[in-house]
Amino acid sequence: QVQLAESGGGLVQAGGALKLSCTASTDIFTTDTVGWYRQAPGKQREPVGWFTFGGSTHYVDSVKGRFTISQDNAKNSVYLQMNTLKPEDTGVYYCSARAFWGQGTQVTVSS
C-alpha cells in the first residue's frame, strides 16, 4: 500500500502562484509515472499533467506554459508549480501514481 499526500493549496488572487507538493510513503515515483489531476465544483476530475519516471513531463493545453511539474526523489516528492493562476484553475488537486491517489488539496483562485 502506498500513501500519497498533497499539500500547498490555498486561496490566491488571479495572476498569483502556488506550489503544490505530493509526497509518497515509498519511492514509487522512481518507478511509476505520477499524474496531477484536478476537479472543479460540479465537474469531472481531469488531468493537468504528468511526470514519467524517465524524467519527461507532459501538460494539458490549458496549463501549458503556466504549470511545471518537478520531482525530488530524495524526498519521495513531486511538485506542481502553478503560475499565472486563473479563476478556472480553481478545484481540488490530486496526485496519483499507479492506482493510488492522495486526498487532494484545495486551490481557489479569486478574480
Secondary structure as GFF3:
##gff-version 3
##sequence-region A 1 111
A	DSSP	beta_strand	4	7	.	.	.	ID=ss1
A	DSSP	beta_strand	10	13	.	.	.	ID=ss2
A	DSSP	beta_strand	18	24	.	.	.	ID=ss3
A	DSSP	three_ten_helix	28	30	.	.	.	ID=ss4
A	DSSP	beta_strand	34	39	.	.	.	ID=ss5
A	DSSP	beta_strand	46	51	.	.	.	ID=ss6
A	DSSP	beta_strand	57	59	.	.	.	ID=ss7
A	DSSP	three_ten_helix	61	63	.	.	.	ID=ss8
A	DSSP	beta_strand	67	72	.	.	.	ID=ss9
A	DSSP	three_ten_helix	73	75	.	.	.	ID=ss10
A	DSSP	beta_strand	77	82	.	.	.	ID=ss11
A	DSSP	three_ten_helix	87	89	.	.	.	ID=ss12
A	DSSP	beta_strand	91	97	.	.	.	ID=ss13
A	DSSP	beta_strand	100	101	.	.	.	ID=ss14
A	DSSP	beta_strand	105	110	.	.	.	ID=ss15
###
